């Protein structure tokens, strides 16, 4: 009785050629997997690979969402700190206005013309551009031009009105004529 068990089963008629080939393929697959396990390689079925890829993709998407949320939080913190520093600069550098100002100073806030009642020296400083008008908690305050410049770099919407110091054109024929102080618009 020489030969393998498979040959003997085929001769006895207990198995056919197709079953023998199937058994050989199974045996080859098992030995290949056993060798791969020894080497550290593991053959995975396609479903398991798809699951692992889906899990890896979900982790990557979660990381992206977390990064975006962190960036938004940092932007919000930065915006809040800028707001706080601007409000602090406004409060520390505000110039007190007289309660009963004798001169009205007109300025534009958005699309409307507003009035502030100030004294003569404040009016001159506003006209020359040494002072600026800023919005603070629903009211208007006067601040120095240097502070207004710093605030407008960070939050330009807080500065309502600021006169620009105009350079005098040397070829201007009306340069010798001054605008009257009592001219109001």
N, CA, C and O atoms as a DFTB+ gen file, in Angstrom:
740 C
 N C O
     1  1       0.827      -1.180       0.000
     2  2       0.000       0.000       0.000
     3  2       0.869       1.238       0.000
     4  3       0.937       1.984       0.977
     5  1       1.491       1.421      -1.063
     6  2       2.298       2.618      -1.196
     7  2       1.433       3.739      -1.746
     8  3       0.432       3.495      -2.419
     9  1       1.832       4.975      -1.450
    10  2       1.103       6.149      -1.946
    11  2       0.454       6.907      -0.797
    12  3       0.382       6.433       0.337
    13  1       0.004       8.057      -1.125
    14  2      -0.586       8.897      -0.087
    15  2      -2.033       8.503       0.172
    16  3      -2.639       7.761      -0.600
    17  1      -2.551       8.993       1.228
    18  2      -3.929       8.693       1.598
    19  2      -4.868       9.207       0.515
    20  3      -5.897       8.592       0.233
    21  1      -4.520      10.304      -0.072
    22  2      -5.352      10.889      -1.123
    23  2      -5.413       9.963      -2.323
    24  3      -6.485       9.741      -2.887
    25  1      -4.268       9.420      -2.717
    26  2      -4.233       8.493      -3.848
    27  2      -5.052       7.246      -3.547
    28  3      -5.763       6.736      -4.413
    29  1      -4.949       6.763      -2.324
    30  2      -5.680       5.559      -1.930
    31  2      -7.186       5.802      -1.971
    32  3      -7.946       4.931      -2.394
    33  1      -7.627       7.007      -1.524
    34  2      -9.058       7.327      -1.536
    35  2      -9.562       7.466      -2.970
    36  3     -10.686       7.066      -3.276
    37  1      -8.740       8.027      -3.840
    38  2      -9.128       8.150      -5.237
    39  2      -9.271       6.770      -5.889
    40  3     -10.210       6.545      -6.652
    41  1      -8.349       5.848      -5.595
    42  2      -8.397       4.500      -6.170
    43  2      -9.596       3.715      -5.644
    44  3     -10.196       2.914      -6.362
    45  1      -9.929       3.958      -4.390
    46  2     -11.039       3.217      -3.800
    47  2     -12.374       3.797      -4.255
    48  3     -13.410       3.161      -4.063
    49  1     -12.378       4.993      -4.854
    50  2     -13.608       5.606      -5.326
    51  2     -14.355       6.370      -4.249
    52  3     -15.506       6.761      -4.445
    53  1     -13.713       6.582      -3.121
    54  2     -14.366       7.311      -2.035
    55  2     -14.257       8.834      -2.220
    56  3     -14.978       9.582      -1.560
    57  1     -13.381       9.294      -3.095
    58  2     -13.228      10.721      -3.366
    59  2     -12.995      10.917      -4.855
    60  3     -12.496      10.018      -5.531
    61  1     -13.352      12.082      -5.368
    62  2     -13.110      12.346      -6.784
    63  2     -11.972      13.354      -6.944
    64  3     -11.450      13.860      -5.951
    65  1     -11.597      13.639      -8.150
    66  2     -10.457      14.493      -8.457
    67  2     -10.690      15.933      -7.947
    68  3      -9.767      16.576      -7.447
    69  1     -11.906      16.414      -8.079
    70  2     -12.229      17.779      -7.655
    71  2     -12.060      17.935      -6.144
    72  3     -11.513      18.942      -5.695
    73  1     -12.496      17.001      -5.381
    74  2     -12.344      17.047      -3.931
    75  2     -10.866      16.985      -3.536
    76  3     -10.454      17.610      -2.559
    77  1     -10.089      16.243      -4.286
    78  2      -8.657      16.135      -4.004
    79  2      -7.969      17.480      -4.241
    80  3      -7.145      17.914      -3.436
    81  1      -8.306      18.125      -5.334
    82  2      -7.704      19.436      -5.631
    83  2      -8.094      20.489      -4.577
    84  3      -7.274      21.318      -4.182
    85  1      -9.332      20.441      -4.141
    86  2      -9.807      21.362      -3.121
    87  2      -9.058      21.148      -1.812
    88  3      -8.698      22.114      -1.140
    89  1      -8.826      19.918      -1.452
    90  2      -8.107      19.597      -0.220
    91  2      -6.660      20.072      -0.310
    92  3      -6.113      20.583       0.667
    93  1      -6.027      19.903      -1.499
    94  2      -4.652      20.381      -1.684
    95  2      -4.576      21.899      -1.503
    96  3      -3.667      22.409      -0.846
    97  1      -5.530      22.609      -2.086
    98  2      -5.537      24.079      -1.996
    99  2      -5.707      24.513      -0.538
   100  3      -5.039      25.444      -0.089
   101  1      -6.589      23.849       0.198
   102  2      -6.797      24.186       1.624
   103  2      -5.519      23.960       2.430
   104  3      -5.138      24.777       3.269
   105  1      -4.860      22.817       2.147
   106  2      -3.642      22.489       2.877
   107  2      -2.546      23.517       2.578
   108  3      -1.832      23.943       3.486
   109  1      -2.410      23.917       1.302
   110  2      -1.418      24.907       0.902
   111  2      -1.703      26.261       1.591
   112  3      -0.786      26.938       2.055
   113  1      -2.958      26.626       1.644
   114  2      -3.351      27.891       2.279
   115  2      -3.025      27.873       3.769
   116  3      -2.542      28.869       4.309
   117  1      -3.280      26.764       4.429
   118  2      -3.011      26.659       5.867
   119  2      -1.510      26.722       6.150
   120  3      -1.088      27.373       7.106
   121  1      -0.714      26.062       5.341
   122  2       0.732      26.107       5.573
   123  2       1.286      27.509       5.301
   124  3       2.185      27.975       6.001
   125  1       0.747      28.168       4.290
   126  2       1.191      29.521       3.975
   127  2       0.855      30.473       5.123
   128  3       1.687      31.301       5.496
   129  1      -0.341      30.370       5.685
   130  2      -0.728      31.205       6.806
   131  2       0.121      30.907       8.037
   132  3       0.477      31.821       8.782
   133  1       0.442      29.659       8.252
   134  2       1.265      29.290       9.411
   135  2       2.662      29.899       9.279
   136  3       3.217      30.386      10.264
   137  1       3.232      29.875       8.080
   138  2       4.535      30.484       7.854
   139  2       4.471      32.004       8.044
   140  3       5.382      32.604       8.615
   141  1       3.396      32.612       7.565
   142  2       3.247      34.060       7.695
   143  2       3.124      34.459       9.152
   144  3       3.671      35.486       9.554
   145  1       2.428      33.683       9.944
   146  2       2.272      33.978      11.369
   147  2       3.634      33.893      12.054
   148  3       3.949      34.701      12.929
   149  1       4.431      32.917      11.654
   150  2       5.770      32.802      12.234
   151  2       6.634      34.012      11.879
   152  3       7.416      34.482      12.705
   153  1       6.493      34.517      10.652
   154  2       7.279      35.672      10.221
   155  2       6.718      36.994      10.772
   156  3       7.421      38.004      10.766
   157  1       5.534      37.000      11.220
   158  2       4.917      38.216      11.729
   159  2       3.923      38.811      10.755
   160  3       3.274      39.811      11.063
   161  1       3.797      38.220       9.602
   162  2       2.824      38.694       8.624
   163  2       1.517      37.943       8.849
   164  3       1.506      36.737       9.095
   165  1       0.445      38.666       8.761
   166  2      -0.841      38.019       8.939
   167  2      -1.687      38.353       7.724
   168  3      -1.881      39.519       7.381
   169  1      -2.179      37.320       7.089
   170  2      -3.075      37.531       5.964
   171  2      -4.472      37.754       6.510
   172  3      -4.977      36.985       7.328
   173  1      -5.082      38.835       6.031
   174  2      -6.402      39.176       6.526
   175  2      -7.396      39.049       5.389
   176  3      -7.070      39.239       4.217
   177  1      -8.588      38.730       5.766
   178  2      -9.614      38.639       4.738
   179  2     -10.021      40.053       4.303
   180  3      -9.805      41.008       5.049
   181  1     -10.592      40.198       3.139
   182  2     -10.932      41.522       2.603
   183  2     -11.895      42.309       3.504
   184  3     -11.784      43.532       3.591
   185  1     -12.811      41.648       4.157
   186  2     -13.754      42.346       5.035
   187  2     -13.027      42.999       6.211
   188  3     -13.326      44.128       6.600
   189  1     -12.062      42.255       6.766
   190  2     -11.307      42.800       7.896
   191  2     -10.457      43.984       7.441
   192  3     -10.341      44.976       8.161
   193  1      -9.865      43.889       6.253
   194  2      -9.085      45.006       5.719
   195  2      -9.966      46.245       5.525
   196  3      -9.556      47.358       5.854
   197  1     -11.170      46.049       4.995
   198  2     -12.084      47.164       4.803
   199  2     -12.459      47.804       6.132
   200  3     -12.515      49.029       6.239
   201  1     -12.716      46.981       7.146
   202  2     -13.060      47.501       8.466
   203  2     -11.912      48.332       9.034
   204  3     -12.128      49.420       9.569
   205  1     -10.689      47.810       8.916
   206  2      -9.527      48.528       9.431
   207  2      -9.312      49.845       8.689
   208  3      -8.964      50.858       9.296
   209  1      -9.522      49.825       7.365
   210  2      -9.389      51.054       6.593
   211  2     -10.457      52.067       6.995
   212  3     -10.171      53.261       7.093
   213  1     -11.674      51.607       7.224
   214  2     -12.748      52.504       7.650
   215  2     -12.438      53.101       9.020
   216  3     -12.692      54.282       9.256
   217  1     -11.892      52.292       9.919
   218  2     -11.531      52.775      11.248
   219  2     -10.415      53.812      11.138
   220  3     -10.465      54.851      11.796
   221  1      -9.413      53.534      10.310
   222  2      -8.309      54.484      10.129
   223  2      -8.814      55.796       9.516
   224  3      -8.373      56.877       9.904
   225  1      -9.731      55.692       8.567
   226  2     -10.294      56.887       7.947
   227  2     -11.096      57.700       8.964
   228  3     -11.017      58.928       8.984
   229  1     -11.864      57.016       9.803
   230  2     -12.656      57.705      10.834
   231  2     -11.737      58.415      11.830
   232  3     -12.025      59.534      12.255
   233  1     -10.623      57.759      12.204
   234  2      -9.667      58.391      13.118
   235  2      -9.066      59.640      12.494
   236  3      -8.918      60.661      13.167
   237  1      -8.720      59.568      11.226
   238  2      -8.131      60.713      10.530
   239  2      -9.128      61.867      10.442
   240  3      -8.762      63.025      10.643
   241  1     -10.385      61.549      10.143
   242  2     -11.419      62.586      10.083
   243  2     -11.614      63.229      11.454
   244  3     -11.788      64.444      11.551
   245  1     -11.586      62.424      12.510
   246  2     -11.739      62.952      13.864
   247  2     -10.567      63.877      14.206
   248  3     -10.759      64.932      14.811
   249  1      -9.357      63.475      13.816
   250  2      -8.195      64.336      14.037
   251  2      -8.347      65.672      13.316
   252  3      -8.029      66.723      13.872
   253  1      -8.836      65.629      12.075
   254  2      -9.039      66.864      11.315
   255  2     -10.076      67.753      11.992
   256  3      -9.881      68.964      12.098
   257  1     -11.187      67.154      12.455
   258  2     -12.219      67.935      13.144
   259  2     -11.664      68.544      14.426
   260  3     -11.928      69.706      14.734
   261  1     -10.890      67.750      15.175
   262  2     -10.300      68.262      16.415
   263  2      -9.338      69.408      16.142
   264  3      -9.326      70.398      16.874
   265  1      -8.532      69.282      15.093
   266  2      -7.609      70.369      14.737
   267  2      -8.382      71.638      14.381
   268  3      -8.012      72.738      14.791
   269  1      -9.463      71.470      13.611
   270  2     -10.269      72.622      13.219
   271  2     -10.913      73.274      14.446
   272  3     -10.935      74.499      14.557
   273  1     -11.430      72.470      15.355
   274  2     -12.019      73.018      16.586
   275  2     -10.976      73.740      17.423
   276  3     -11.253      74.810      17.967
   277  1      -9.786      73.173      17.534
   278  2      -8.711      73.825      18.283
   279  2      -8.325      75.150      17.644
   280  3      -8.079      76.134      18.342
   281  1      -8.273      75.174      16.319
   282  2      -7.935      76.416      15.627
   283  2      -9.017      77.462      15.881
   284  3      -8.708      78.630      16.116
   285  1     -10.283      77.050      15.836
   286  2     -11.375      77.991      16.096
   287  2     -11.317      78.513      17.531
   288  3     -11.544      79.699      17.770
   289  1     -11.015      77.638      18.479
   290  2     -10.901      78.066      19.872
   291  2      -9.760      79.062      20.041
   292  3      -9.903      80.067      20.738
   293  1      -8.629      78.781      19.401
   294  2      -7.489      79.702      19.489
   295  2      -7.825      81.047      18.861
   296  3      -7.450      82.093      19.391
   297  1      -8.539      81.025      17.723
   298  2      -8.956      82.279      17.093
   299  2      -9.882      83.062      18.009
   300  3      -9.763      84.281      18.129
   301  1     -10.807      82.356      18.656
   302  2     -11.737      83.011      19.581
   303  2     -10.990      83.619      20.767
   304  3     -11.283      84.742      21.176
   305  1     -10.034      82.884      21.316
   306  2      -9.243      83.415      22.428
   307  2      -8.433      84.636      21.999
   308  3      -8.335      85.615      22.739
   309  1      -7.863      84.573      20.818
   310  2      -7.097      85.704      20.299
   311  2      -8.000      86.912      20.112
   312  3      -7.627      88.029      20.472
   313  1      -9.188      86.697      19.552
   314  2     -10.130      87.793      19.337
   315  2     -10.558      88.404      20.668
   316  3     -10.645      89.625      20.798
   317  1     -10.821      87.558      21.646
   318  2     -11.223      88.067      22.966
   319  2     -10.106      88.865      23.628
   320  3     -10.356      89.899      24.249
   321  1      -8.871      88.380      23.493
   322  2      -7.760      89.113      24.107
   323  2      -7.546      90.455      23.408
   324  3      -7.226      91.448      24.063
   325  1      -7.717      90.493      22.097
   326  2      -7.605      91.755      21.364
   327  2      -8.721      92.701      21.790
   328  3      -8.483      93.890      21.997
   329  1      -9.938      92.178      21.921
   330  2     -11.061      93.008      22.374
   331  2     -10.790      93.574      23.761
   332  3     -11.018      94.757      24.013
   333  1     -10.305      92.731      24.650
   334  2     -10.043      93.178      26.019
   335  2      -8.948      94.248      26.051
   336  3      -9.062      95.233      26.781
   337  1      -7.897      94.058      25.265
   338  2      -6.824      95.049      25.257
   339  2      -7.303      96.369      24.655
   340  3      -6.892      97.436      25.111
   341  1      -8.168      96.311      23.637
   342  2      -8.694      97.546      23.044
   343  2      -9.589      98.286      24.038
   344  3      -9.497      99.507      24.171
   345  1     -10.448      97.554      24.729
   346  2     -11.326      98.186      25.720
   347  2     -10.492      98.793      26.842
   348  3     -10.786      99.887      27.321
   349  1      -9.454      98.080      27.256
   350  2      -8.579      98.593      28.312
   351  2      -7.882      99.877      27.849
   352  3      -7.794     100.837      28.614
   353  1      -7.386      99.907      26.610
   354  2      -6.749     101.114      26.090
   355  2      -7.746     102.269      26.026
   356  3      -7.403     103.411      26.332
   357  1      -8.980     101.966      25.627
   358  2     -10.001     103.015      25.561
   359  2     -10.269     103.609      26.939
   360  3     -10.339     104.828      27.094
   361  1     -10.416     102.749      27.930
   362  2     -10.745     103.225      29.277
   363  2      -9.576     103.986      29.922
   364  3      -9.780     104.990      30.604
   365  1      -8.370     103.501      29.699
   366  2      -7.215     104.140      30.312
   367  2      -6.881     105.491      29.681
   368  3      -6.371     106.385      30.357
   369  1      -7.166     105.638      28.398
   370  2      -6.747     106.843      27.684
   371  2      -7.896     107.767      27.315
   372  3      -7.709     108.698      26.532
   373  1      -9.075     107.528      27.863
   374  2     -10.205     108.381      27.501
   375  2     -10.024     109.775      28.104
   376  3      -9.537     109.935      29.223
   377  1     -10.423     110.746      27.344
   378  2     -10.329     112.140      27.766
   379  2     -11.727     112.571      28.188
   380  3     -12.699     112.368      27.461
   381  1     -11.811     113.162      29.357
   382  2     -13.133     113.533      29.867
   383  2     -13.691     114.712      29.078
   384  3     -12.994     115.689      28.804
   385  1     -14.958     114.593      28.725
   386  2     -15.646     115.656      28.004
   387  2     -16.469     116.457      29.007
   388  3     -16.962     115.900      29.989
   389  1     -16.620     117.733      28.774
   390  2     -17.446     118.533      29.680
   391  2     -18.917     118.133      29.549
   392  3     -19.386     117.793      28.463
   393  1     -19.630     118.180      30.667
   394  2     -21.047     117.805      30.646
   395  2     -21.871     118.826      29.877
   396  3     -22.837     118.470      29.201
   397  1     -21.500     120.063      29.977
   398  2     -22.209     121.136      29.285
   399  2     -21.238     121.808      28.321
   400  3     -20.757     122.907      28.595
   401  1     -20.944     121.160      27.197
   402  2     -20.029     121.748      26.219
   403  2     -20.699     122.883      25.477
   404  3     -21.895     122.832      25.188
   405  1     -19.931     123.898      25.172
   406  2     -20.509     125.058      24.513
   407  2     -20.426     124.987      22.993
   408  3     -21.111     125.742      22.303
   409  1     -19.607     124.102      22.466
   410  2     -19.437     123.992      21.018
   411  2     -19.874     122.593      20.597
   412  3     -19.519     121.597      21.229
   413  1     -20.637     122.539      19.535
   414  2     -21.025     121.214      19.051
   415  2     -20.069     120.790      17.943
   416  3     -19.700     121.571      17.066
   417  1     -19.687     119.525      18.022
   418  2     -18.763     118.968      17.024
   419  2     -19.527     117.886      16.277
   420  3     -20.008     116.938      16.898
   421  1     -19.646     118.003      14.981
   422  2     -20.383     117.054      14.146
   423  2     -19.414     116.025      13.568
   424  3     -18.298     116.354      13.166
   425  1     -19.864     114.780      13.537
   426  2     -19.061     113.705      12.940
   427  2     -20.003     112.662      12.363
   428  3     -21.194     112.643      12.675
   429  1     -19.464     111.806      11.528
   430  2     -20.267     110.781      10.862
   431  2     -20.012     109.445      11.537
   432  3     -18.870     109.019      11.705
   433  1     -21.111     108.791      11.922
   434  2     -21.049     107.435      12.483
   435  2     -21.849     106.537      11.555
   436  3     -23.079     106.528      11.594
   437  1     -21.147     105.783      10.723
   438  2     -21.824     104.943       9.735
   439  2     -22.420     105.817       8.650
   440  3     -21.696     106.388       7.835
   441  1     -23.754     105.921       8.640
   442  2     -24.419     106.758       7.642
   443  2     -25.152     107.935       8.280
   444  3     -25.826     108.693       7.583
   445  1     -25.028     108.092       9.585
   446  2     -25.721     109.180      10.268
   447  2     -24.728     110.210      10.795
   448  3     -23.578     109.899      11.106
   449  1     -25.206     111.432      10.884
   450  2     -24.388     112.512      11.429
   451  2     -24.735     112.652      12.901
   452  3     -25.903     112.798      13.262
   453  1     -23.729     112.606      13.734
   454  2     -23.906     112.712      15.183
   455  2     -23.262     114.007      15.672
   456  3     -22.463     114.629      14.973
   457  1     -23.637     114.399      16.904
   458  2     -23.089     115.620      17.511
   459  2     -22.526     115.290      18.885
   460  3     -23.083     114.490      19.637
   461  1     -21.423     115.923      19.183
   462  2     -20.863     115.901      20.531
   463  2     -20.701     117.344      20.973
   464  3     -20.272     118.192      20.190
   465  1     -21.039     117.622      22.205
   466  2     -20.848     118.962      22.740
   467  2     -19.538     118.974      23.524
   468  3     -19.397     118.302      24.545
   469  1     -18.593     119.749      23.022
   470  2     -17.253     119.821      23.609
   471  2     -16.898     121.291      23.846
   472  3     -17.637     122.191      23.447
   473  1     -15.764     121.520      24.497
   474  2     -15.311     122.904      24.649
   475  2     -14.416     123.274      23.468
   476  3     -14.143     122.435      22.609
   477  1     -13.974     124.486      23.424
   478  2     -13.230     125.017      22.284
   479  2     -11.898     124.295      22.060
   480  3     -11.537     124.006      20.919
   481  1     -11.169     124.004      23.136
   482  2      -9.858     123.347      22.985
   483  2     -10.025     121.923      22.455
   484  3      -9.241     121.478      21.616
   485  1     -11.025     121.219      22.932
   486  2     -11.253     119.865      22.422
   487  2     -11.675     119.902      20.956
   488  3     -11.280     119.034      20.176
   489  1     -12.466     120.888      20.578
   490  2     -12.882     121.016      19.184
   491  2     -11.668     121.231      18.287
   492  3     -11.563     120.624      17.222
   493  1     -10.751     122.095      18.718
   494  2      -9.550     122.363      17.925
   495  2      -8.686     121.118      17.797
   496  3      -8.154     120.830      16.725
   497  1      -8.548     120.382      18.894
   498  2      -7.745     119.162      18.843
   499  2      -8.402     118.101      17.954
   500  3      -7.705     117.377      17.243
   501  1      -9.719     118.002      17.987
   502  2     -10.417     117.075      17.096
   503  2     -10.238     117.483      15.638
   504  3     -10.017     116.629      14.779
   505  1     -10.332     118.771      15.352
   506  2     -10.196     119.266      13.985
   507  2      -8.786     119.066      13.450
   508  3      -8.606     118.778      12.267
   509  1      -7.790     119.216      14.306
   510  2      -6.401     119.046      13.872
   511  2      -6.002     117.585      13.747
   512  3      -4.984     117.279      13.126
   513  1      -6.775     116.683      14.319
   514  2      -6.449     115.258      14.244
   515  2      -5.671     114.771      15.438
   516  3      -5.164     113.649      15.423
   517  1      -5.558     115.589      16.485
   518  2      -4.850     115.164      17.696
   519  2      -5.702     114.248      18.565
   520  3      -5.174     113.467      19.357
   521  1      -7.013     114.345      18.418
   522  2      -7.948     113.491      19.157
   523  2      -8.814     112.725      18.173
   524  3      -8.980     113.135      17.024
   525  1      -9.359     111.616      18.630
   526  2     -10.263     110.813      17.810
   527  2     -11.480     110.446      18.651
   528  3     -11.434     110.477      19.881
   529  1     -12.558     110.100      17.974
   530  2     -13.779     109.672      18.650
   531  2     -13.894     108.171      18.503
   532  3     -13.771     107.627      17.406
   533  1     -14.134     107.501      19.637
   534  2     -14.261     106.045      19.632
   535  2     -15.585     105.650      20.260
   536  3     -16.145     106.388      21.070
   537  1     -16.085     104.465      19.875
   538  2     -17.326     103.935      20.445
   539  2     -16.973     103.022      21.606
   540  3     -16.086     102.174      21.509
   541  1     -17.690     103.216      22.709
   542  2     -17.454     102.379      23.876
   543  2     -18.761     102.196      24.630
   544  3     -19.293     103.144      25.208
   545  1     -19.271     100.981      24.620
   546  2     -20.486     100.627      25.365
   547  2     -21.658     101.528      25.022
   548  3     -22.359     101.994      25.920
   549  1     -21.881     101.777      23.758
   550  2     -23.027     102.551      23.323
   551  2     -22.868     104.053      23.426
   552  3     -23.823     104.776      23.141
   553  1     -21.719     104.553      23.816
   554  2     -21.503     105.995      23.883
   555  2     -20.203     106.320      23.150
   556  3     -19.498     105.430      22.672
   557  1     -19.909     107.597      23.075
   558  2     -18.711     108.055      22.383
   559  2     -17.742     108.652      23.399
   560  3     -18.139     109.359      24.325
   561  1     -16.458     108.346      23.199
   562  2     -15.426     108.909      24.063
   563  2     -14.316     109.484      23.192
   564  3     -14.155     109.100      22.033
   565  1     -13.571     110.390      23.756
   566  2     -12.436     110.995      23.060
   567  2     -11.154     110.329      23.535
   568  3     -10.959     110.099      24.728
   569  1     -10.286     110.025      22.579
   570  2      -9.002     109.408      22.900
   571  2      -7.914     110.091      22.080
   572  3      -8.208     110.675      21.037
   573  1      -6.654     110.030      22.535
   574  2      -5.551     110.603      21.755
   575  2      -5.374     109.879      20.416
   576  3      -5.738     108.711      20.281
   577  1      -4.822     110.573      19.447
   578  2      -4.665     110.026      18.095
   579  2      -3.734     108.820      18.069
   580  3      -3.971     107.881      17.308
   581  1      -2.676     108.823      18.885
   582  2      -1.756     107.679      18.913
   583  2      -2.437     106.412      19.386
   584  3      -2.207     105.333      18.838
   585  1      -3.275     106.541      20.403
   586  2      -4.022     105.387      20.908
   587  2      -5.040     104.933      19.862
   588  3      -5.256     103.735      19.674
   589  1      -5.661     105.897      19.185
   590  2      -6.630     105.561      18.139
   591  2      -5.954     104.776      17.017
   592  3      -6.549     103.862      16.447
   593  1      -4.726     105.131      16.705
   594  2      -3.977     104.408      15.667
   595  2      -3.743     102.954      16.076
   596  3      -3.927     102.040      15.272
   597  1      -3.337     102.746      17.329
   598  2      -3.104     101.388      17.824
   599  2      -4.387     100.574      17.833
   600  3      -4.387      99.398      17.469
   601  1      -5.477     101.199      18.249
   602  2      -6.754     100.485      18.295
   603  2      -7.248     100.178      16.885
   604  3      -7.777      99.093      16.643
   605  1      -7.086     101.107      15.957
   606  2      -7.571     100.875      14.592
   607  2      -6.790      99.773      13.882
   608  3      -7.301      99.175      12.935
   609  1      -5.560      99.492      14.319
   610  2      -4.813      98.361      13.766
   611  2      -5.460      97.046      14.175
   612  3      -5.477      96.083      13.409
   613  1      -5.997      97.018      15.406
   614  2      -6.573      95.778      15.936
   615  2      -8.063      95.666      15.662
   616  3      -8.545      94.637      15.190
   617  1      -8.789      96.739      15.965
   618  2     -10.246      96.749      15.809
   619  2     -10.678      98.078      15.185
   620  3     -11.077      98.988      15.912
   621  1     -10.609      98.212      13.880
   622  2     -10.914      99.487      13.242
   623  2     -12.361      99.946      13.441
   624  3     -12.640     101.139      13.330
   625  1     -13.281      99.035      13.730
   626  2     -14.674      99.430      13.890
   627  2     -14.933     100.209      15.181
   628  3     -15.993     100.819      15.321
   629  1     -13.992     100.202      16.124
   630  2     -14.160     100.959      17.358
   631  2     -13.887     102.456      17.171
   632  3     -14.422     103.284      17.908
   633  1     -13.065     102.792      16.197
   634  2     -12.742     104.195      15.939
   635  2     -13.808     104.749      14.992
   636  3     -13.939     104.304      13.852
   637  1     -14.558     105.721      15.486
   638  2     -15.665     106.277      14.711
   639  2     -15.197     107.417      13.813
   640  3     -15.505     107.440      12.622
   641  1     -14.464     108.346      14.375
   642  2     -14.065     109.519      13.609
   643  2     -12.657     109.936      14.002
   644  3     -12.311     110.032      15.179
   645  1     -11.868     110.178      12.977
   646  2     -10.512     110.671      13.213
   647  2     -10.116     111.518      12.027
   648  3     -10.147     111.053      10.888
   649  1      -9.746     112.755      12.286
   650  2      -9.323     113.652      11.220
   651  2      -7.915     113.284      10.786
   652  3      -7.035     113.057      11.617
   653  1      -7.717     113.231       9.518
   654  2      -6.380     112.992       8.984
   655  2      -5.672     114.334       8.832
   656  3      -6.254     115.316       8.372
   657  1      -4.425     114.350       9.223
   658  2      -3.634     115.568       9.050
   659  2      -3.251     115.639       7.579
   660  3      -2.539     114.779       7.060
   661  1      -3.736     116.671       6.928
   662  2      -3.503     116.789       5.486
   663  2      -2.192     117.525       5.227
   664  3      -1.859     118.508       5.889
   665  1      -1.482     117.024       4.264
   666  2      -0.257     117.704       3.861
   667  2      -0.631     118.853       2.941
   668  3      -1.516     118.723       2.095
   669  1       0.035     119.953       3.109
   670  2      -0.261     121.134       2.297
   671  2       0.482     121.023       0.975
   672  3       1.696     120.825       0.929
   673  1      -0.277     121.156      -0.081
   674  2       0.302     121.096      -1.419
   675  2       1.043     122.409      -1.683
   676  3       0.454     123.478      -1.529
   677  1       2.320     122.355      -2.078
   678  2       3.061     123.606      -2.307
   679  2       2.511     124.415      -3.476
   680  3       2.728     125.625      -3.540
   681  1       1.804     123.770      -4.402
   682  2       1.259     124.478      -5.558
   683  2      -0.173     124.958      -5.318
   684  3      -0.805     125.480      -6.236
   685  1      -0.687     124.792      -4.113
   686  2      -2.065     125.170      -3.801
   687  2      -2.183     126.696      -3.755
   688  3      -1.514     127.345      -2.950
   689  1      -3.038     127.275      -4.622
   690  2      -3.154     128.745      -4.624
   691  2      -3.887     129.281      -3.387
   692  3      -3.777     130.466      -3.073
   693  1      -4.639     128.412      -2.679
   694  2      -5.388     128.860      -1.508
   695  2      -4.689     128.502      -0.198
   696  3      -5.304     128.565       0.866
   697  1      -3.446     128.138      -0.262
   698  2      -2.714     127.725       0.936
   699  2      -2.574     128.865       1.937
   700  3      -2.497     128.617       3.141
   701  1      -2.541     130.109       1.463
   702  2      -2.378     131.250       2.358
   703  2      -3.673     131.618       3.082
   704  3      -3.642     132.369       4.057
   705  1      -4.799     131.102       2.621
   706  2      -6.089     131.445       3.212
   707  2      -6.500     130.380       4.227
   708  3      -6.555     129.193       3.903
   709  1      -6.779     130.796       5.418
   710  2      -7.180     129.876       6.478
   711  2      -8.693     129.714       6.480
   712  3      -9.429     130.636       6.127
   713  1      -9.146     128.536       6.880
   714  2     -10.581     128.295       7.025
   715  2     -11.022     128.947       8.331
   716  3     -10.376     128.765       9.362
   717  1     -12.102     129.693       8.296
   718  2     -12.558     130.369       9.516
   719  2     -12.881     129.350      10.605
   720  3     -13.393     128.264      10.334
   721  1     -12.564     129.735      11.856
   722  2     -12.788     128.834      12.987
   723  2     -14.262     128.611      13.272
   724  3     -14.629     127.562      13.801
   725  1     -15.112     129.559      12.939
   726  2     -16.523     129.419      13.254
   727  2     -17.316     128.717      12.150
   728  3     -18.535     128.581      12.260
   729  1     -16.647     128.275      11.101
   730  2     -17.325     127.573      10.019
   731  2     -17.648     126.152      10.476
   732  3     -16.746     125.363      10.761
   733  1     -18.913     125.840      10.541
   734  2     -19.351     124.494      10.957
   735  2     -20.125     123.884       9.797
   736  3     -20.782     124.610       9.051
   737  1     -20.064     122.607       9.635
   738  2     -20.806     121.959       8.563
   739  2     -21.992     121.230       9.110
   740  3     -22.745     120.618       8.351
